[in-house]
Amino acid sequence: MIIIGAGLGGLSTGAYAQMNGYRTEVLEMHELPGGCCTAWERGDFTLDACVSWLLGSGPGNEMHQIWLELGALQGKEIRHFEVFNIVRAPDGRAVYFYSDPDRLQEHLTELSPADAKQIRDFCRQLRAFRKALAVYPFLKPVGLMGRFERWRMLASFVPYFNAVRKSISVLMSDYSARFKDPLLRQAFNFVLYERHPGFPVLPTHFQLASHANLSAGVPEGGSLGLARSIERRYLSLGGKVSYNTKVEEILVERDRAVGVRLSDGREMRADIVVSACDGPTTMMKLLKGRYLDDAYRRLYTRTLYEPGMVFPGYFTLFLGLKRPFPEGDPCTTYLLDEAQAAELTGIRHPSINVQFRSRHYPELSPSGTSVVYATYFCDIAPWRALDEGPEQLTRSRGGERLHTLPVRHGRGYYAAKRRARTALVRFLEERYPGIEDAIAVRDVSSPLTQVRYTGNHDGTVLGWQPFVESGETLEELVKKHGPGLPGLENFYQSGVWATTGGLIRAAAAGRHVMQFVCRDDGREFTASVDDSGPLPTHLVVPVPRRPQAPSATARLASTGDSTGTSTGDSSGDSSGDSSGVDKEHQ
């Protein structure tokens, strides 16, 4: 079996394949495993670009079993924060989204007594979701369940039917509009860090419930550490990874996938080919648009380009700071005014997420320092309009062919990066005086950085959006055809383009793909927990009580705000590079 891509979907597929007696090799164009689940070093700082919460990091659900089977968490400390996210308005008012329903209900009611009834309803459903997580299915794809298994799965949800029904049938944008308090009307759209216009209430309940159950923490060692742990599990099972190896074509003979052709012209043959890389690249380039029935063709030629069908990319700023900033919260979403948002090229919604990342991963930076990770959802089109060179290029260095080296961009591109970086640093300095003077390391990236390092369509980190036409269509197609293509044998797709969602979905996709492969080969699927290390331990990081928030009529100057944190996704401090070479790294 050849597996294209060493992201979590590819490594997971390889590990489960090895557990089931298949001989596998993973081909990865980058020098590191993990894909989007990664980190990189800048001086004494390791900049972690992915895991802000990891679903399934604690026991009591099927997600956790998958991570243990993949050896992802063994021997690690999992950190949990009492507040999932803070949403702060320009006037200084803030909503603390505690994961504990009781504490959340108390806090929200203090902010807006007039909304007490809706607050009680939201928290009541959140309590139901905490129990429902124990029966949420992740180990086996619905498409492989027999009638009895489906009935049993549905029966297990009966006690939580009303909570699930209410959460999935109402868009969060509509639900939030019911609040009387203007801050709550805004803030509920940003619980999950950024605004997701197509999301119903359900994913917010799911994430907060997982957080409350200590099953959405952050793992010691961070994102690259997570990827390295799964890579180690895969290699210990006998798998092989080839880095700096880029696939240009999937070889097909008599409607069967028989191998791949690499960028250097070499051909590798295999009985089975699994693509765990970018979905549009797989379908339209590696397979040249063949084997797409009407539904798949519409998905990849029309739906893909419609607004809101694919998760956007990020603009990201990392700051390595020479001193601690103890007042910095782990995670805050700041709502911006029009003037602030106008300085940030490509911004999709007027908000930034700021995380004091050293609170999550203190082992990744020197003692007495801090790391800030600031991001915003970002469309790639404005960056492409400023770009003048190729987005990705294969070159040789030291006799080795590399595929993610810096490429030339236009002067307008670098100017836009400098402008966004300067605006974000100024924003942070106003809220955390002294940050600008404390900067030891800066790293900046745009969605084009993501394209260069991963090849992901438009710089997305998650692929298809759930709850909209694209994600719903994909799920129906996988139920109908499995994670393959109609008319093409021995080919499968894994990773985020074979499902919808984040890291746990990518990891589960590898398990699901191998269940389909085993079915097609007449084998019984098997999986086992990695017993080479101890189970993870858990640490709850308390958040101090804050002073009573001002009333809705109070207005504070935004420059007096004393909190801060955001999310991000890439790197590269070349926005001021006058040579025209983009030296950013992800």
N, C-alpha and C positions, 0 to 999 in steps of 0.2 A: 504494500500500500504506500503510495506517495501522498503526502499531505502538504498542501501549499499554504504556508503562513504559520509562524510560531507565536501568534497571539494566544490568548487563553483558550479560544475555540480550537485551534490547531493542536496545542499541547494536550488539551483534554481529550481530543479525538485520538491522538497517538497513545496516550496512557491507557484509555479503555480498549483500544485495539490490541495493545500488547497484553492486557489482562485476558484477552480472548484468543490469544494464540496467533495473532497476525504479526508479520514482520513489516516494520514501518520505517519510513524516513521522512522527516519534516524538512521542507525547503523554505528558507527565510531570506528575504533580500537585505534585511538590516543585519547589524552586528550583534544585536541583543534579542532575547526573547521578550514576549509580553505585548508586542504591538502597542496599543494605546495605554496599556497598563505598565507604565515605565517610569523611570527616574534617570537623572544624569548628574554628574559632578561638575561643580564650578568652584575651583579653589578648595576650601575646606568644607564647602556646603554640598549636600546631596539634595537636589531639587526634585521633589516628588510630585508627579503630574496627574495622578489618577484618583486613587481611592480616598474619598471623603467619608464614605460609609460602605461597608461590605455586607450585603444581605447574606444571611446564613452563617455569620461569624460565630453565632452561639447555638447551643443545642435546642431541641424541642421542635424541629422542623426538618423536612427532607432536604432543604437547601444545605444544611450543615453536613449532612451525610456525604453529599457530593464533594465538598471541600476536603473532608477527611479521607475520602477515597483517593483524591488527587494529591494528598500530602501537603496541602496548601497552608495549614494552620498549626500543624504539630509542633509543640515546643515553643509556641509564641505567646506573648501577652496580647490580649485583645483589649483595647481601650474604648470605653464608652463615656459619652458626655451626657449630662442631664438635659441639656438643651440641644435639640436637633439643629435649629437655625434661629437666628435673630433677624427680623426684618425691620429696618430703620428708615423712617421717612425723612425728607429734607428738613422738616421742622424739628427734628430731634426725638419725636415720639418713637417708641420701639415696641414690637411684639416679640416676646420670647416664646418660641414654640417648644415647650417642654414635651418630652415624649411621654411622660407619666400623665395619664388622662386626668387624674385628680388635681395635680398641680397646674396643669394646663387650664382646666376649667376655672380654677380659682383665679389665675392670672388674667385670663381673658375677661372674666366677669368683673374684675376690678377695673379693667380698662374701659369696659362698656356694659354697665348694668342693664342698659336698654336692650342688649342683645342676649340676655341670659338664656332665653328659651332656645335659640338656635345654637348657642354654645353648649348647652346641656345635650342637645340632640347630636352634635358633632362628637362630643366626648363619649356619649353612650355608644355610638357606632364604633368609635376607636377601641373601647373596651371589648366589644364583640370581635373585632378584628384580631385582637391579641390572642383570643382563643382559637379563631379560625385558622391562624397560621399553622397550627399543628396538623391540620388535615389538608393543607394546600398541596397539590400534587406537583412534584418536580422530577421524580425518579424515572417515570415512564411517560413517553409521549402519548397523547390522547389517541392519535392515529393508530397506535398498536394495542389499545385497550379493547378487550372483548366486551360484549354487552353487559355481562355481570360486573366487570370491573368498572364500567362507566356508571352503572346504577349504584354501585357501592360508593364511588367517588361523590356522586350527586347526593346520596343519602347522608354522607358525612357533613355536607354543607347545610343540611336542613335547619339546624339550630341557628345558623347565621344568615339564613336566606334573606331576611328583610334588610339587614345591614349591608350585605353585598348588593342586593337589588337597588337600594337607595343610592349607594356609592357609585355604582357603575352607570346609572341612568341619568345622572345630572352632571353637566360640565362644571368644573370648578369655577369658571368665569361667571356662570349663572348662579351657582350656589353662593359665591362670595358677594354677589350683588344684593343678596337678601339682608346683609348686615346693615344696621343703621349707622354704625360708626364708620366714618370715611377711611380711617386707617385700617380697620379690619377688612373693609371691602377691598382694599389694595393688597394687604399683607397676605391674605390666604392664597393669592395667586402666585406667591413667591416662597411658599413653604419649602419646595424642593429646589431652592437656590435661585432658579430662573423661572420665568413665566412660560408655561406650556399650554397654549390656547386650546389644543385639542384634547387635553386630559380631563377625564371626569374626576370626581372626588376620590375614587377608589385608590389610585396610586399614593395619594397623600396619606390616607388611612393605613395602607399597607406599609409604607416606609416608617411612619411614626409608631405603628404597632410593633414592627420588627425592632425598632430602636428601643422601645419600652421593654421588650422581651430580652434585651441584651443580645440581640442577634443582628445588629447592624452597626457594629463597632469598626475600629480600624486596627489592622494587624501590625504588630511589631515588625519593623523592617520595611514597611511601606509597600508601594506598588511593585517596584522591581523585585523586592524581596519575595512578594507573593508569586510573581512569574518565575523567579529562580527556583522556588520551592517546588512548583509544579513541573518545571523542567527537570529538576533532580529526580522527582518521582518517575517521570517518563523515562529518563536515562537508566534508572535503576531497574526498570522493567525490561530493558534491552533495546529501547528505541535509539534512534540516531537523528541528530539535527545537523544540517548543513547551512551555515550562515553565509552572508554575501552571495546568495544564490537566488537569482531572479528568474521566474518562469515567464516565458513569452507566449506559450501556446500549450493547450491540452491536446494531445494526440488522440485521434479517433479513427478507428478502422472498423468497418461493417457495424456501425452504430454501437460501438463499445469503446469506452475510454481505455487506452492502452499505455499511457505514459505522458510525458511532458517534454517540451523543447525549451532549453534554457537560453538566456540572453547571449551566451557565448557560442550558441549553435549546437551544443551537446544535446543528445536525446537520452532520456532515462525511461525505462520501461517498467510497467507495474501491472498487476492484476486489477487494482482498484485505485482510482484517483479521487481524493477529497480536496475540495477547495475551501480553505478557511481564511481566504483573503477577501478583498473588496468585491462585493457582489456584482456591481455593474462591470467592473474589469473582467471578472470571471465570465459573465454571460456574453458580453459584447466584444471582448478582445481575445481572451484565452480560448473561447469556444466559437468566436466569430458570429455570434447571433444565431447559431443553429439550435435546434431542438426546443425552441420556444413556441409553445402552443399559443393560442389567442390570448389567454389570460396572462401568461408569463410575458408575452411580447408587450401587452399593454402596460404591465407593471414596470418593465425596464425601458420602454421607449416613450411612455406618456406620463404615467402616474409618478415616476421618479422625479420628473421635472416640475410637477405641480407644487404650489406653495404648501408647506406644512406636512409633506409626506415623508421627509427624511429629517432626522435631527440635525440642527446646524452645528457648525464648528465653534471654536472658541478663539478669542484673543486673550493672551495670557501675559501677565507680568509677574516675574519672581524677583523678590528682593532678599538678599542675604544681608542681615543687619548685624553690626558689630557689638550690639548690646541687647539685653532683654527688654521687652515691652510687656510687663506683667498685666497691664490693663487691656491687652489685646485678647479678644474673645476667639474661641476656635473657629467660629463661622458666623458671618453676618452678611446679609444682603442689604445693600444700600439702594434706595430708590432715588433716582436722579431727577433734576429738573432739566428743561429743554436745553439750556446753555451748556450744562455739564455733558449731556449725552451727545451734543453736536460735535464735541472734540474727539469722539471715539469712533473711528471709521468702521462702518459695517454693523454697528450695534443694532441688535434686533429689538430689544426692549430697553427702556431707560432705567437700567439697574446694573450694578456690578456686585459680584460676590467676592468677599475678602476673607481669607482664612489666615490666621496666624498658625502656619503649618507646623511650626516647631512645637505647638501644643499637641498635635497629633503624633508626631514622630521626633521626639527629642533626641533620639540616637543618631539622627541624620544630619545634625549640625553641632558645632563645638559648644561646649558648656559656656553659658553666659552670652549666647547669641540668639537671634530670632530669624525666622523665615516667614515672609509674607507672600501669599499666593493670591493674586487678584485677577479675576477673569470676567468676561461677559460673553453671552451668546452672540455669535458674529456671522453674518452672511459673507460668503467668499467673493461675490460679484464685485463689490467696490475695490477689493484688493486686486482682483484679476484685471480690472480696468487700469490700475496703476502699474501693472507688471509688464515687463518688456522681454522676458527671457523664458526658457523652458521651465516647467514646474518640477521636473525630475530629470536626472541625467546620469548615465552610467559612465564612469571613468576608471582608469587604473591608477593605483597609488602603491608604490613599493612592489609592483608586480602582481597586485591583487585587484580584482575588479570590484568596485564599490558602487552602490546604487543610491546612497543617501547623502552624498557630499554636497556642500554648498553650491548654489546656483546663482546666476546673476539676475537681479531684479532691477526695475526702473528707479530713477531718483525719486519719483513721486511716491513709490512704495516705501522707501526708507524714510522719507519725510513724514508720511502718515504714521509710521511706527514711532518715530520720535515724538510726534505730536500726542499720540495716545499715551505713550510712556510718561511724558512730561505731565499730562493732565492727571493721570492716575497717581503719580508721585505727589503732585500738588494737593490732590484730594486727600491722600493719606496724611500728608504733613499737617494739614489743617486740623485733623482729628487726633493725630499722634505727634505732637510737636517733637522734633528731634529726629524723626525718621530719615529725612533727607541727608543729614550729616552722618547718620549711622550706616549708610549704604556701603557695603563692601563688595557686593556682587549684584549685578542686574542681568536679567535674562528675559527676552521678549519674543513672542511668536504670534503668528497669524494663522488663519486656516490653511494658507499655502505651505506653512511649515509642516502641518499635519499631512498634507498631500505628499510632500517630499519624503517623509519618513515612513509613511504607511501605505501610500497610494489610495487612501480612502476617498470616496466620491465627495467632492466639495469640502473636504476636510472634516467630514462628520466623524464623531467618535462612537456613535451608537447605531448608525444605519437606519432601518425603517422605524417610523413612529408607530407606536401602538395606538389603538382606539380610533384610528382613522382608516381611510380606504386602503392605503398601502399595507399597513400591518395586518388588517383584517383579511385582505386578499391573500397575503403570504400564508397566514395560518390555515386558511381553507385549502390552499394549494399543497401545503405540507401534509395535511390530513389526507388529501386525495392521492398524491403521488409519492409521499415521503419526501425526504430532503434531497431528492434528485430531480431529474428532468424527464418528462415523458419521451420515450423513444430512444433514450441514451442509457445503455447499461453500464454498470460498474463505475458510475460517477455519483458523487454525493457532495452536498454543500454543508458546511458547518460554520460555527461562529455567529456573530451578531446578524449577518445577512440571512441566516437560516432561521431566525427567530426575531423577537422584539424585546428590547430591554438591555440591561447592563451586564456586568461581569458574571453574575450567577447564571444569567441566561446563556451567555457564551460558553461557560463551563458545562452547563447542563446540555447544551447542544451537542457537545462531544459525546456524552453518554447516550443521548437519543440517537445520534447518527449510527453509533455502533450497534444499537439495538435493531435498527433497520438493516444494517449490513448483515448481522447475524441471522435475522429472519430470512433475508434473501439467500444466504448461503446454507440455510438449514441447520444452523448451530444454535445452541442454547446460550444466551447472553449471561455473562457472569461479571461480578465486580466485587472488590474487597477493600476494606479500609486499610490505609497504610499504617502499619504497626511499628514502624521504625523509630518513632518518637513519641513523647508523652502528649496527651491531649492539651489543648491550649488552656491558659488561665485567663481570668477576666478581671479588669480593673475599672471601677466606676470613678470618673473624674467629676467631683462636685462643682457646681457653679454657684458662686455666692449670691445671696439674695440681693436684688437691686432695689434702690429707692423706689417708692411709689411713682409710677409714670404720671406725667402731667395730664390734665384733662384734655379732652378733644379741642377745647377752645384755646388752650395755651399754645403759644408759638415760640419755639426756641431758635436761636440763631444756629444754623447748621455748623458754623465754625466752632461752636461750643460743644459739639458732640464728642464724647470721649470713648467711643468704642469703635471696633473695626475688625473686619475679616472678609475674605471672598474666595471663590473657587477659580481654578484655572486649568490649563491643559498643555502648555508647550514651553518653548524657550528660545533663547538666542538674543544676545545683546548687540546686534549689528545694525540697529535702526539708525545709528549715526555713522555708519561705515561709508566713507566717501569713495571707496574703490568700486562700488557697485556690486560687490560680492556679498551675498547674504550668508553671514557666518553663524546664523542662529543654529542651535542644536536642540533636538527634542529627545 
